[in-house]
Amino acid sequence: MESLIKANGVELCAETFGDPADRAVLLIGGTMLTWPDRFCERLAALRRFVVRYDLRDVGRSTTVDPDAPGYTLRDLVADAAALLDALNLARAHVVGAGPGGWIAQLLALDHPGRVATLTLIGTRPVAPGPVDPDLPDHAPEVMEAFMNAPEVDWTDRASVVAAQLAGDRAMGGRDFDEDEARADIERIHNRTPTGADPGKAHRANLMGTVFAALDCGDRWRERLPAIAVPTLVIHGEDDPFFPLGNAEALAAEIPRTELIVLPRTGQGLPRRTWDTVVPALARHTA
């Protein structure tokens, strides 16, 4: 059941699965629906206490203006640590996906005592903006698709779902499942409180647009060798948004790291990957 938890001066909407006496796993994405119910239930069935939550300005957490966030990436890191405090969890196995991987990396660097193990899924070692010369940037065809996408009527559900589906299709890899993607998009859309500006709300929840406006502060890539906990990097072979070379860099620069490449997979964790990912997370967090 979802609940609003006061943490670091805001309210974070969180949900837990499993027994609090089991090993805690903190899942960090954008909206909590980055992590579908069944994924969390499968992990909890392996005796893990699973926590998922909405970041600020998405889902049912404190939302002000996703296009002009009055906080920084480090504030989102502090939110995660404060959420652990509120749940009386001294440490957790931390899993970050996409931009949530930036939060997870910084949580391991800036709050090392709170992180038992680290898992990074579909992310990279640098913040939004120009990438380092040795890292592959977003694939040109994906950026072209985004830049030339038809105008979306953000007040019209069908228009929003169609636009997001086109974006997911461009990033989904060779085995993209359109029906599954549509169901996930609709689930996020249906859950989004729109307030006075549905455009901002839906863009933030479905596209993670807050990260384009967020102050990410100092670089952290050079600090990655200081991560002392066992780390697992999971990445789609076909990911065109954060191409595979980003995962290879993370695996090379963080000590004690295992890299798992998901064949024919783009951004995200489609259900067909769960038979690989869930057991890997269980092993890693044992």
N, C-alpha and C positions, 0 to 999 in steps of 0.2 A: 504494500500500500504506500502511495506517495505521501510525503509529509514535507512541510516547510520548516527548515532548520536555520536558525540564526547563526551566522558564521562570518567573522571579519566585517561586521557592520552591514551585512546584507542578508536577505533570505534566499537560501538555496533549496530548490525542490529536489528531494532525494528519495530513492526507493531502495530497499534492501531485500535480499533473497537469502534464505538459509538461516543457519544457526549462528548467532553472534559468538558462540564459543569456538567456532571453526576459524581457520586462517582467513583473514580479511583480504579481499581483493577490491581495490578501488578502480573503477572504470571511468576514464576521462575521455569524453568526446566533445560534442557541442551540446545538442539536445541529448537527454538521457536515452532517447530512442535510437541513437547511434548503436546502442546495444539492445537488440530485440529481446522481448520477454523470454522466448524459448532459449536463446543463447545464455541468458543469465540463469535460467532454471537448470540448464544442463550443467553449468559450472557449479551451481549450488548443490546439485545432486552428488557431486564429487567431494562433498564436505568442505565447501568454501563459503564464506560469508561474503556475499557479493553486494557491492554498493555502486549504484549508478546515480548520476545527478545532472541537472541542467546547469550549464554555466550561466553567468550573468547575461542578461539581454537575450536569452533564448528560453523556450519552454515556459515553465511557471515560476522560475526564479525571478529575483528583482530585475525589472526591465525599465529602463529610462529612455535611452536613445541609441539603438545599435549602430547608427551611422556616425555618432559622435560620442564614443565611450569616454566617460570621465574617470577612467581607471587605466591601468597598464597591465601588460602581460604578467608582471610580477605580482600584481594584486590578485590575478586569477590563480597564481601559484599559492599565495597566502590563503585564498579561499579554500583550496584543497586541503591545506594543512589544518585550517580552522574547522573544516568539516570533520576531519578525523578526530579532532579534539571534542567536537560536539557529540560524536558517536562513541566517545570513550575508547578510541582505538589508538594505542600508542604507535603502532606501525601497521603498514599494509603493503601487500603486493600491488604495485601500481602499474596500471595498463593504460597507455595513452594512444589514441588513434587520430591520424590526420593532424590538425592543429593542436588537438589534445596531447599529441606527442611532444610538443614544445613545452607544455605545462608539466608533463611527466618528467622530461629531462631536467628542467629547472627545479622541480621538487626534489629529485635525487641529488642535485648539486647544492641547493641552498638549504634543504632540510634533510640531510642524509640520514639522520636518525629515525625519520618517519617512513623510510622506504626499505622494505625487506628484499624485494627483487623488483626489477624494472622490465617492462615489456613495451616495445615501441612498434606500432602498426601503421604502415602507410604514411610515414612522416619523413622529416629531413632534419639536418643539424643546424639549419639557419632559419631565421624568421622571415616573414613576408618581405618581398622586395628583391633586388638583384641577388642572384646566387653567387657563390664563390666560383672562380674560374674552373675548378676541378669537378664541380657538381653539375649534373644535367638539369637543365631548367624545364619548365612546363613544355610539353610537346607543342610545336607550332600549330598543328592542326587543331589541338584542343583550344588554344587561345583564339584561333581564328573562328572556331565555332562559337565561343563565348562572345567575341566582339561583334559577330555578324548575326547573332541570334535575333529572331523576330521579337518585336515589342510585346511585352507581357502585360496583360491586365491583371494586376495583383489583387484586384477585388473580385475576380472571377475564378472560382475553384478550378474549372476545367482548363483555363488558360495557364494557371500556375502549375498544375500537375503536368500538363503537356510540355511546358518549358523546362521544368526540372527533369522530366524523363529524357528529354533530348540531351540535356547536360550529362545525366548519368550514363546515357548510352555512349556518349563520346568518351567517357572515362572508365567504362565498365570492363574492358578487356574482351578477349575473343569469345569467352563463354558467358557473355552478358545475358542475364535472365530478365526480360522486360516485364513479365508479369510480377515477379518478385519485387523488382524495383518500383513498379507502380504502387504496389500494396504498401511498401515502406514509405513512399512519398505521401500517399493519402493518409497514412496513420499520423505522420508528423504534421501534415496540414490540418487535420481534424483536431489535433491537440493544441495547436498554437493559439494562445489568446491574442487577438488582433489589436485591441484597444482602439485608439483614434486613428492609427495609421497602419492598415493591414499590409501595405506594401513593405514597409520596414520590417514588420513582424515576420512575414512569410520569407522574405529574403534572408533575414538573420537566422531563422530556424532551418531553412532548407539549404542555404548556400554558405552559411558561416561568414556572412559579409562583415561582421564586426571585426574580424581579424585584419581586414584590409585597412581599417581606420585605427587600429590599436597601436599605442606606443609600446614597442617591444623592448626598448631599453638596450642595454649593452649586449654585445655578442656573447655567446657561451660555447661555441664550437671548440675553441682552444682549451676549454676546461673539461671536455668530455673524458680525457684520461683519468680524471680524479673520481669518476663514478666507480665506487668500490663494490657495489652489489652485483650479483649475477644478472645478466641482461639478455633478453631475448628480442630479436628483431624479426618481425614478420612483414613480408612485403609482396605485393602482386607483381608477377613477372611482366605484365603488360601495363603497369601503372603509367599513364601518360602525364599525370599532374605532378607527382613526385616520382620521376623515373627511378628505376632500380638502383642506379649508381648512388643515390642518396642513402639507401639502406646499406649498401656495401661500405660507404664511408662511415656510417654509424657503427657498423660491426667491426671495422678496422680500428676505430679510434677509441671505442669504449672497451676496456679490458673485460675478459671473462664473458664474451658475447657469443651467442649462437645465432646464426641467420637461417631463417626458413623462408624459402621463396615459393609462393603459391602459383602453380602453373596456370597460364591462360586467364589470369585474374588481373583486374585493374584496381581502381580505388575501392576501398571498403572490404567487407567480409561477407560475401554472398553465402547463403546457407550451405552450398555444396562444399565450402571450405571448412565447415565447423567440425567435421570428423577428423580433420588435421589439427585445427587450431585449439579446440577445447582440450583434447588430451595433452597437447604441447603445453598449454597453460597450466594444466594440472601437474604435469611433471616439473615444470619450472617453479611452481609455487609450493612444492612439497617440502 
